[in-house]
C-alpha cells in the first residue's frame, strides 16, 4: 500500500472547508493567486518553524528541505520557584517529508535554594510523515506519533509517572488570507500506561486515555508571531472515565535578531492559558528562552516580512 496516497485522502477531505486550498485543483493558477499561495506557504513555514511550545503536535510546514537542528530550552522561571533548573535538550531532523525528533528533559540544582540533585526526568520521541494537501497549495497534512516516558526517579513534580503515546493527524492552512492569518488543526489520542513511579496527576489533568482536538490561528506581526490555540480533551469515548478539559492558550514568539544568525536563533516565548476542567478553572502565564542551532539546513525559511 502506498502510504503517501493513503494520507492524501483524508487530507483532501479536510481542505473542503478552506476555499483557498480548492483553487489548487486547477491546472494552472492566475499569477495573483499563485503569488498569494506562495506568500501563504512562506508564512506557514515560518510559523511552524517557530511553534515548538504552542501546540503538542508536530504540524507540517511543507518545506522540501533537509534539516538537522539542536535546541536548548532552559526554564529560567525555576530560579525563583524551584530548587532546580529544568533544561530540555533536543534534536530535530527532517528529510524528504519525514521528520524525527528526540528531547531529553534534564534538571540540575541551581544553588539558590535547596538541593534537588541532577539528572534526566523524561524522554520525548516523535516521528511524522507530511505531504502537501493538493498540488501548488500552501496547505499541508501530516500524520505521526509522539511518545514520552519518565526516566529514573526525578523530583515528584516533574512527572505524572505515566508513559504517553500520542498518535495524531494535523494540518496547516491559510485561514484568513487577506489578513495573513495561518490556521492549524490537530486530532489525536493520548494513550497512557503506568510505570513503577507513583502517579502524580496535575490539576485538571485527565487520569485516563483521551481524545484531543486542537484548532488555532497565528499571524506574523513585525517579525514576531502571535497565536491563539483552543484545545479540548475528552476521556469519555476511549476510557471508563468521563471527563473533559478545555484550554485556551494565547502566545507570542519573538526572535532576537541581535543574537541570531543563519545557523543560530534565539527565541523569546510568552504565553498564557485559561483551563476549564473537572478540578475547576486555572489561569496561568509562562515565558521562556529557546536556543536553536542548525547543523544542516537546505533552503532555510526566508527572513520575516515587515508589516
C-alpha positions as YAML, in Angstrom:
chain: A
units: angstrom
residues:
- id: 1
  name: UNK
  ca: [0.00, 0.00, 0.00]
- id: 2
  name: UNK
  ca: [1.32, 3.46, -0.92]
- id: 3
  name: UNK
  ca: [1.44, 5.38, 2.39]
- id: 4
  name: UNK
  ca: [1.57, 8.77, 0.70]
- id: 5
  name: UNK
  ca: [-1.65, 8.08, -1.23]
- id: 6
  name: UNK
  ca: [-3.30, 6.87, 1.94]
- id: 7
  name: UNK
  ca: [-2.51, 10.19, 3.64]
- id: 8
  name: UNK
  ca: [-3.79, 12.29, 0.75]
- id: 9
  name: UNK
  ca: [-7.39, 11.02, 1.01]
- id: 10
  name: UNK
  ca: [-8.26, 12.40, 4.48]
- id: 11
  name: UNK
  ca: [-6.16, 15.46, 3.72]
- id: 12
  name: UNK
  ca: [-8.23, 16.27, 0.66]
- id: 13
  name: UNK
  ca: [-11.45, 15.86, 2.62]
- id: 14
  name: UNK
  ca: [-10.09, 18.14, 5.33]
- id: 15
  name: UNK
  ca: [-9.49, 21.03, 2.94]
- id: 16
  name: UNK
  ca: [-13.07, 21.28, 1.70]
- id: 17
  name: UNK
  ca: [-13.64, 23.78, 4.48]
- id: 18
  name: UNK
  ca: [-10.97, 26.10, 3.17]
- id: 19
  name: UNK
  ca: [-11.79, 27.78, -0.15]
- id: 20
  name: UNK
  ca: [-8.25, 28.87, -0.93]
- id: 21
  name: UNK
  ca: [-6.99, 25.31, -0.97]
- id: 22
  name: UNK
  ca: [-9.52, 24.20, -3.55]
- id: 23
  name: UNK
  ca: [-8.14, 26.65, -6.10]
- id: 24
  name: UNK
  ca: [-5.09, 24.44, -6.38]
- id: 25
  name: UNK
  ca: [-7.17, 21.83, -8.18]
- id: 26
  name: UNK
  ca: [-6.93, 23.90, -11.34]
- id: 27
  name: UNK
  ca: [-4.21, 23.02, -13.78]
- id: 28
  name: UNK
  ca: [-2.71, 26.50, -13.53]
- id: 29
  name: UNK
  ca: [-3.22, 29.36, -11.12]
- id: 30
  name: UNK
  ca: [-3.59, 33.01, -12.06]
- id: 31
  name: UNK
  ca: [-0.39, 34.94, -11.32]
- id: 32
  name: UNK
  ca: [-2.08, 36.84, -8.48]
- id: 33
  name: UNK
  ca: [-3.46, 33.64, -6.93]
- id: 34
  name: UNK
  ca: [-0.10, 31.87, -7.26]
- id: 35
  name: UNK
  ca: [1.70, 34.80, -5.61]
- id: 36
  name: UNK
  ca: [-0.81, 34.73, -2.76]
- id: 37
  name: UNK
  ca: [-0.37, 30.97, -2.35]
- id: 38
  name: UNK
  ca: [3.42, 31.30, -2.29]
- id: 39
  name: UNK
  ca: [3.22, 34.08, 0.31]
- id: 40
  name: UNK
  ca: [0.94, 31.92, 2.46]
- id: 41
  name: UNK
  ca: [3.33, 28.98, 2.11]
- id: 42
  name: UNK
  ca: [6.22, 31.13, 3.37]
- id: 43
  name: UNK
  ca: [4.14, 32.26, 6.34]
- id: 44
  name: UNK
  ca: [3.21, 28.67, 7.18]
- id: 45
  name: UNK
  ca: [6.86, 27.55, 7.04]
- id: 46
  name: UNK
  ca: [7.94, 30.39, 9.34]
- id: 47
  name: UNK
  ca: [5.02, 29.79, 11.68]
- id: 48
  name: UNK
  ca: [5.59, 26.04, 12.07]
- id: 49
  name: UNK
  ca: [9.33, 26.63, 12.37]
- id: 50
  name: UNK
  ca: [8.70, 28.72, 15.49]
- id: 51
  name: UNK
  ca: [5.82, 26.87, 17.08]
- id: 52
  name: UNK
  ca: [7.50, 24.31, 19.38]
- id: 53
  name: UNK
  ca: [5.70, 25.47, 22.53]
- id: 54
  name: UNK
  ca: [2.35, 26.47, 21.06]
- id: 55
  name: UNK
  ca: [0.79, 23.05, 20.45]
- id: 56
  name: UNK
  ca: [1.66, 19.49, 21.45]
- id: 57
  name: UNK
  ca: [1.62, 18.09, 17.91]
- id: 58
  name: UNK
  ca: [4.10, 18.26, 15.05]
- id: 59
  name: UNK
  ca: [2.43, 20.45, 12.43]
- id: 60
  name: UNK
  ca: [3.51, 20.13, 8.78]
- id: 61
  name: UNK
  ca: [5.44, 23.01, 7.24]
- id: 62
  name: UNK
  ca: [5.53, 21.69, 3.61]
- id: 63
  name: UNK
  ca: [9.11, 22.91, 3.16]
- id: 64
  name: UNK
  ca: [11.01, 20.47, 0.94]
- id: 65
  name: UNK
  ca: [14.31, 20.75, 2.77]
- id: 66
  name: UNK
  ca: [16.75, 18.73, 4.80]
- id: 67
  name: UNK
  ca: [17.27, 19.80, 8.38]
- id: 68
  name: UNK
  ca: [19.27, 18.87, 11.47]
- id: 69
  name: UNK
  ca: [18.58, 21.22, 14.40]
- id: 70
  name: UNK
  ca: [19.61, 21.19, 18.05]
- id: 71
  name: UNK
  ca: [17.65, 23.14, 20.65]
- id: 72
  name: UNK
  ca: [18.07, 24.09, 24.30]
- id: 73
  name: UNK
  ca: [15.17, 25.49, 26.28]
- id: 74
  name: UNK
  ca: [16.16, 26.45, 29.87]
- id: 75
  name: UNK
  ca: [13.25, 27.21, 32.21]
- id: 76
  name: UNK
  ca: [14.60, 30.32, 33.95]
- id: 77
  name: UNK
  ca: [11.43, 30.68, 35.99]
- id: 78
  name: UNK
  ca: [12.67, 27.75, 38.06]
- id: 79
  name: UNK
  ca: [15.31, 30.03, 39.60]
- id: 80
  name: UNK
  ca: [12.62, 31.59, 41.80]
- id: 81
  name: UNK
  ca: [10.08, 28.75, 42.02]
- id: 82
  name: UNK
  ca: [12.06, 25.52, 42.37]
- id: 83
  name: UNK
  ca: [15.23, 24.05, 43.82]
- id: 84
  name: UNK
  ca: [16.45, 23.10, 40.36]
- id: 85
  name: UNK
  ca: [16.63, 24.41, 36.80]
- id: 86
  name: UNK
  ca: [14.99, 22.40, 34.02]
- id: 87
  name: UNK
  ca: [16.98, 22.35, 30.75]
- id: 88
  name: UNK
  ca: [15.31, 20.34, 27.94]
- id: 89
  name: UNK
  ca: [17.80, 19.47, 25.18]
- id: 90
  name: UNK
  ca: [16.66, 18.07, 21.85]
- id: 91
  name: UNK
  ca: [17.37, 17.39, 18.20]
- id: 92
  name: UNK
  ca: [15.07, 17.57, 15.17]
- id: 93
  name: UNK
  ca: [15.83, 16.03, 11.79]
- id: 94
  name: UNK
  ca: [13.93, 16.17, 8.50]
- id: 95
  name: UNK
  ca: [14.44, 14.70, 5.04]
- id: 96
  name: UNK
  ca: [12.02, 14.10, 2.15]
- id: 97
  name: UNK
  ca: [8.91, 14.89, 4.16]
- id: 98
  name: UNK
  ca: [9.83, 12.58, 7.05]
- id: 99
  name: UNK
  ca: [10.71, 14.18, 10.37]
- id: 100
  name: UNK
  ca: [12.02, 12.76, 13.62]
- id: 101
  name: UNK
  ca: [12.66, 14.39, 16.98]
- id: 102
  name: UNK
  ca: [14.20, 13.50, 20.32]
- id: 103
  name: UNK
  ca: [14.27, 15.52, 23.53]
- id: 104
  name: UNK
  ca: [15.86, 14.76, 26.90]
- id: 105
  name: UNK
  ca: [14.36, 16.64, 29.83]
- id: 106
  name: UNK
  ca: [17.22, 17.33, 32.20]
- id: 107
  name: UNK
  ca: [17.35, 19.15, 35.52]
- id: 108
  name: UNK
  ca: [20.15, 20.43, 37.77]
- id: 109
  name: UNK
  ca: [20.28, 22.09, 41.17]
- id: 110
  name: UNK
  ca: [20.87, 25.83, 40.65]
- id: 111
  name: UNK
  ca: [22.24, 26.51, 44.16]
- id: 112
  name: UNK
  ca: [19.82, 29.30, 45.07]
- id: 113
  name: UNK
  ca: [17.63, 27.12, 47.31]
- id: 114
  name: UNK
  ca: [17.65, 23.50, 48.49]
- id: 115
  name: UNK
  ca: [19.43, 20.64, 46.76]
- id: 116
  name: UNK
  ca: [17.39, 18.54, 44.31]
- id: 117
  name: UNK
  ca: [20.33, 16.85, 42.61]
- id: 118
  name: UNK
  ca: [20.54, 16.49, 38.85]
- id: 119
  name: UNK
  ca: [19.61, 14.02, 36.14]
- id: 120
  name: UNK
  ca: [17.13, 13.30, 33.37]
- id: 121
  name: UNK
  ca: [13.42, 13.38, 34.20]
- id: 122
  name: UNK
  ca: [11.94, 12.34, 30.86]
- id: 123
  name: UNK
  ca: [12.42, 11.32, 27.25]
- id: 124
  name: UNK
  ca: [10.30, 12.55, 24.32]
- id: 125
  name: UNK
  ca: [10.34, 10.91, 20.87]
- id: 126
  name: UNK
  ca: [8.42, 11.94, 17.77]
- id: 127
  name: UNK
  ca: [8.02, 10.92, 14.13]
- id: 128
  name: UNK
  ca: [5.78, 12.20, 11.36]
- id: 129
  name: UNK
  ca: [5.18, 11.98, 7.62]
- id: 130
  name: UNK
  ca: [3.94, 15.08, 5.83]
- id: 131
  name: UNK
  ca: [2.59, 15.76, 2.34]
- id: 132
  name: UNK
  ca: [1.03, 18.76, 0.58]
- id: 133
  name: UNK
  ca: [-2.76, 18.55, 0.63]
- id: 134
  name: UNK
  ca: [-3.06, 19.48, -3.04]
- id: 135
  name: UNK
  ca: [-0.51, 20.36, -5.74]
- id: 136
  name: UNK
  ca: [0.60, 24.02, -5.57]
- id: 137
  name: UNK
  ca: [-1.38, 24.51, -2.36]
- id: 138
  name: UNK
  ca: [0.10, 26.30, 0.69]
- id: 139
  name: UNK
  ca: [-1.71, 23.82, 2.93]
- id: 140
  name: UNK
  ca: [-0.17, 20.58, 4.21]
- id: 141
  name: UNK
  ca: [-1.14, 17.48, 6.13]
- id: 142
  name: UNK
  ca: [0.86, 15.25, 8.47]
- id: 143
  name: UNK
  ca: [0.37, 12.02, 10.38]
- id: 144
  name: UNK
  ca: [2.62, 10.81, 13.15]
- id: 145
  name: UNK
  ca: [3.04, 9.89, 16.78]
- id: 146
  name: UNK
  ca: [4.76, 11.26, 19.87]
- id: 147
  name: UNK
  ca: [5.96, 9.17, 22.81]
- id: 148
  name: UNK
  ca: [7.08, 10.30, 26.26]
- id: 149
  name: UNK
  ca: [8.27, 8.39, 29.30]
- id: 150
  name: UNK
  ca: [9.70, 9.34, 32.70]
- id: 151
  name: UNK
  ca: [13.33, 8.45, 33.40]
- id: 152
  name: UNK
  ca: [14.98, 7.46, 36.65]
- id: 153
  name: UNK
  ca: [13.47, 8.94, 39.85]
- id: 154
  name: UNK
  ca: [13.14, 12.69, 39.23]
- id: 155
  name: UNK
  ca: [11.58, 15.16, 41.69]
- id: 156
  name: UNK
  ca: [7.93, 14.23, 42.09]
- id: 157
  name: UNK
  ca: [6.50, 17.36, 40.44]
- id: 158
  name: UNK
  ca: [8.49, 16.77, 37.22]
- id: 159
  name: UNK
  ca: [6.43, 13.79, 36.03]
- id: 160
  name: UNK
  ca: [2.95, 12.34, 36.28]
- id: 161
  name: UNK
  ca: [4.51, 8.86, 36.42]
- id: 162
  name: UNK
  ca: [2.96, 7.64, 33.13]
- id: 163
  name: UNK
  ca: [4.10, 6.89, 29.61]
- id: 164
  name: UNK
  ca: [2.14, 8.75, 26.91]
- id: 165
  name: UNK
  ca: [1.71, 7.57, 23.30]
- id: 166
  name: UNK
  ca: [0.01, 10.18, 21.11]
- id: 167
  name: UNK
  ca: [-0.90, 9.25, 17.51]
- id: 168
  name: UNK
  ca: [-2.27, 12.21, 15.56]
- id: 169
  name: UNK
  ca: [-3.14, 13.83, 12.27]
- id: 170
  name: UNK
  ca: [-2.52, 17.54, 11.76]
- id: 171
  name: UNK
  ca: [-2.89, 20.22, 9.11]
- id: 172
  name: UNK
  ca: [-1.81, 23.79, 8.43]
- id: 173
  name: UNK
  ca: [-3.67, 26.01, 6.01]
- id: 174
  name: UNK
  ca: [-4.40, 29.64, 5.05]
- id: 175
  name: UNK
  ca: [-7.23, 30.65, 7.39]
- id: 176
  name: UNK
  ca: [-7.76, 34.33, 6.53]
- id: 177
  name: UNK
  ca: [-5.51, 35.06, 3.53]
- id: 178
  name: UNK
  ca: [-6.40, 38.75, 3.31]
- id: 179
  name: UNK
  ca: [-5.19, 39.24, 6.89]
- id: 180
  name: UNK
  ca: [-2.23, 36.83, 6.55]
- id: 181
  name: UNK
  ca: [-3.61, 34.51, 9.23]
- id: 182
  name: UNK
  ca: [-2.38, 30.90, 9.23]
- id: 183
  name: UNK
  ca: [-4.70, 28.24, 10.63]
- id: 184
  name: UNK
  ca: [-3.85, 24.86, 12.09]
- id: 185
  name: UNK
  ca: [-5.78, 21.90, 13.47]
- id: 186
  name: UNK
  ca: [-4.93, 18.56, 15.03]
- id: 187
  name: UNK
  ca: [-6.84, 15.45, 16.06]
- id: 188
  name: UNK
  ca: [-5.12, 12.89, 18.28]
- id: 189
  name: UNK
  ca: [-5.36, 10.45, 21.15]
- id: 190
  name: UNK
  ca: [-3.41, 10.43, 24.40]
- id: 191
  name: UNK
  ca: [-2.89, 6.78, 25.40]
- id: 192
  name: UNK
  ca: [-1.32, 6.38, 28.84]
- id: 193
  name: UNK
  ca: [0.44, 3.46, 30.54]
- id: 194
  name: UNK
  ca: [1.63, 3.22, 34.13]
- id: 195
  name: UNK
  ca: [5.24, 2.85, 35.29]
- id: 196
  name: UNK
  ca: [6.89, 1.99, 38.59]
- id: 197
  name: UNK
  ca: [6.71, 5.69, 39.54]
- id: 198
  name: UNK
  ca: [3.85, 6.68, 41.84]
- id: 199
  name: UNK
  ca: [1.17, 8.54, 39.82]
- id: 200
  name: UNK
  ca: [1.21, 12.30, 40.26]
- id: 201
  name: UNK
  ca: [-1.53, 13.85, 38.13]
- id: 202
  name: UNK
  ca: [-1.61, 17.61, 37.87]
- id: 203
  name: UNK
  ca: [-4.53, 19.96, 38.38]
- id: 204
  name: UNK
  ca: [-7.14, 19.40, 35.64]
- id: 205
  name: UNK
  ca: [-5.09, 16.60, 34.07]
- id: 206
  name: UNK
  ca: [-7.15, 13.68, 32.80]
- id: 207
  name: UNK
  ca: [-6.41, 10.37, 34.54]
- id: 208
  name: UNK
  ca: [-7.01, 8.03, 31.59]
- id: 209
  name: UNK
  ca: [-6.87, 7.71, 27.80]
- id: 210
  name: UNK
  ca: [-8.38, 10.70, 25.99]
- id: 211
  name: UNK
  ca: [-9.15, 12.10, 22.56]
- id: 212
  name: UNK
  ca: [-7.81, 15.59, 21.83]
- id: 213
  name: UNK
  ca: [-8.78, 18.22, 19.26]
- id: 214
  name: UNK
  ca: [-6.89, 21.50, 18.78]
- id: 215
  name: UNK
  ca: [-7.63, 24.42, 16.50]
- id: 216
  name: UNK
  ca: [-5.88, 27.75, 16.25]
- id: 217
  name: UNK
  ca: [-4.65, 30.65, 14.21]
- id: 218
  name: UNK
  ca: [-1.44, 32.68, 14.05]
- id: 219
  name: UNK
  ca: [-0.32, 35.91, 12.43]
- id: 220
  name: UNK
  ca: [3.12, 37.36, 11.90]
- id: 221
  name: UNK
  ca: [3.42, 40.92, 13.19]
- id: 222
  name: UNK
  ca: [6.72, 42.72, 12.59]
- id: 223
  name: UNK
  ca: [8.73, 39.55, 12.74]
- id: 224
  name: UNK
  ca: [7.03, 38.17, 15.86]
- id: 225
  name: UNK
  ca: [4.31, 35.54, 15.78]
- id: 226
  name: UNK
  ca: [1.11, 35.82, 17.78]
- id: 227
  name: UNK
  ca: [-1.22, 32.82, 18.06]
- id: 228
  name: UNK
  ca: [-4.29, 31.56, 19.86]
- id: 229
  name: UNK
  ca: [-4.92, 27.83, 20.34]
- id: 230
  name: UNK
  ca: [-8.06, 26.15, 21.68]
- id: 231
  name: UNK
  ca: [-7.69, 22.54, 22.84]
- id: 232
  name: UNK
  ca: [-10.40, 20.17, 24.03]
- id: 233
  name: UNK
  ca: [-9.63, 16.76, 25.59]
- id: 234
  name: UNK
  ca: [-12.36, 14.20, 26.32]
- id: 235
  name: UNK
  ca: [-11.83, 10.84, 28.02]
- id: 236
  name: UNK
  ca: [-15.45, 9.64, 27.74]
- id: 237
  name: UNK
  ca: [-15.10, 7.87, 24.38]
- id: 238
  name: UNK
  ca: [-11.91, 5.88, 24.99]
- id: 239
  name: UNK
  ca: [-11.98, 5.03, 28.71]
- id: 240
  name: UNK
  ca: [-14.21, 4.36, 31.68]
- id: 241
  name: UNK
  ca: [-13.62, 7.88, 32.88]
- id: 242
  name: UNK
  ca: [-15.85, 10.66, 31.55]
- id: 243
  name: UNK
  ca: [-14.02, 13.95, 31.97]
- id: 244
  name: UNK
  ca: [-13.40, 16.98, 29.79]
- id: 245
  name: UNK
  ca: [-10.74, 19.68, 29.79]
- id: 246
  name: UNK
  ca: [-10.78, 22.79, 27.59]
- id: 247
  name: UNK
  ca: [-7.78, 25.10, 27.29]
- id: 248
  name: UNK
  ca: [-7.40, 28.47, 25.56]
- id: 249
  name: UNK
  ca: [-3.75, 29.45, 25.06]
- id: 250
  name: UNK
  ca: [-2.63, 32.75, 23.51]
- id: 251
  name: UNK
  ca: [1.09, 33.08, 22.87]
- id: 252
  name: UNK
  ca: [3.80, 35.21, 21.26]
- id: 253
  name: UNK
  ca: [7.17, 34.08, 19.84]
- id: 254
  name: UNK
  ca: [9.76, 36.85, 19.34]
- id: 255
  name: UNK
  ca: [13.07, 36.23, 17.55]
- id: 256
  name: UNK
  ca: [16.04, 38.13, 18.99]
- id: 257
  name: UNK
  ca: [17.81, 39.27, 15.85]
- id: 258
  name: UNK
  ca: [20.82, 40.69, 17.69]
- id: 259
  name: UNK
  ca: [21.99, 37.20, 18.69]
- id: 260
  name: UNK
  ca: [20.57, 35.26, 15.76]
- id: 261
  name: UNK
  ca: [22.26, 34.26, 12.51]
- id: 262
  name: UNK
  ca: [21.76, 31.89, 9.58]
- id: 263
  name: UNK
  ca: [22.54, 28.89, 11.80]
- id: 264
  name: UNK
  ca: [21.64, 30.15, 15.30]
- id: 265
  name: UNK
  ca: [18.37, 31.54, 16.60]
- id: 266
  name: UNK
  ca: [17.31, 32.97, 19.94]
- id: 267
  name: UNK
  ca: [13.55, 32.97, 20.50]
- id: 268
  name: UNK
  ca: [11.66, 34.55, 23.39]
- id: 269
  name: UNK
  ca: [8.32, 32.89, 24.15]
- id: 270
  name: UNK
  ca: [5.46, 34.40, 26.12]
- id: 271
  name: UNK
  ca: [2.06, 32.90, 26.74]
- id: 272
  name: UNK
  ca: [-0.94, 32.45, 28.97]
- id: 273
  name: UNK
  ca: [-3.57, 29.78, 29.48]
- id: 274
  name: UNK
  ca: [-7.10, 29.51, 30.75]
- id: 275
  name: UNK
  ca: [-8.19, 25.96, 31.64]
- id: 276
  name: UNK
  ca: [-11.66, 24.63, 32.42]
- id: 277
  name: UNK
  ca: [-11.74, 21.09, 33.77]
- id: 278
  name: UNK
  ca: [-13.05, 18.71, 36.44]
- id: 279
  name: UNK
  ca: [-10.89, 20.38, 39.12]
- id: 280
  name: UNK
  ca: [-12.19, 23.88, 38.36]
- id: 281
  name: UNK
  ca: [-10.65, 26.77, 36.46]
- id: 282
  name: UNK
  ca: [-6.95, 27.54, 36.20]
- id: 283
  name: UNK
  ca: [-5.25, 30.68, 34.91]
- id: 284
  name: UNK
  ca: [-1.53, 30.85, 34.22]
- id: 285
  name: UNK
  ca: [1.26, 32.65, 32.37]
- id: 286
  name: UNK
  ca: [4.56, 31.37, 31.00]
- id: 287
  name: UNK
  ca: [7.72, 32.66, 29.41]
- id: 288
  name: UNK
  ca: [10.99, 31.26, 28.23]
- id: 289
  name: UNK
  ca: [14.06, 31.39, 26.02]
- id: 290
  name: UNK
  ca: [14.75, 28.86, 23.28]
- id: 291
  name: UNK
  ca: [18.14, 28.49, 21.59]
- id: 292
  name: UNK
  ca: [18.33, 26.71, 18.23]
- id: 293
  name: UNK
  ca: [21.42, 25.63, 16.30]
- id: 294
  name: UNK
  ca: [21.19, 24.38, 12.71]
- id: 295
  name: UNK
  ca: [23.83, 21.77, 11.92]
- id: 296
  name: UNK
  ca: [22.32, 21.28, 8.46]
- id: 297
  name: UNK
  ca: [19.62, 23.21, 6.66]
- id: 298
  name: UNK
  ca: [18.73, 23.38, 2.98]
- id: 299
  name: UNK
  ca: [16.50, 26.19, 1.76]
- id: 300
  name: UNK
  ca: [16.01, 27.91, 5.16]
- id: 301
  name: UNK
  ca: [12.83, 29.93, 5.75]
- id: 302
  name: UNK
  ca: [13.04, 33.43, 4.25]
- id: 303
  name: UNK
  ca: [13.51, 36.42, 6.52]
- id: 304
  name: UNK
  ca: [10.26, 37.60, 8.13]
- id: 305
  name: UNK
  ca: [8.35, 40.21, 6.19]
- id: 306
  name: UNK
  ca: [8.00, 43.56, 7.90]
- id: 307
  name: UNK
  ca: [4.34, 44.62, 8.14]
...
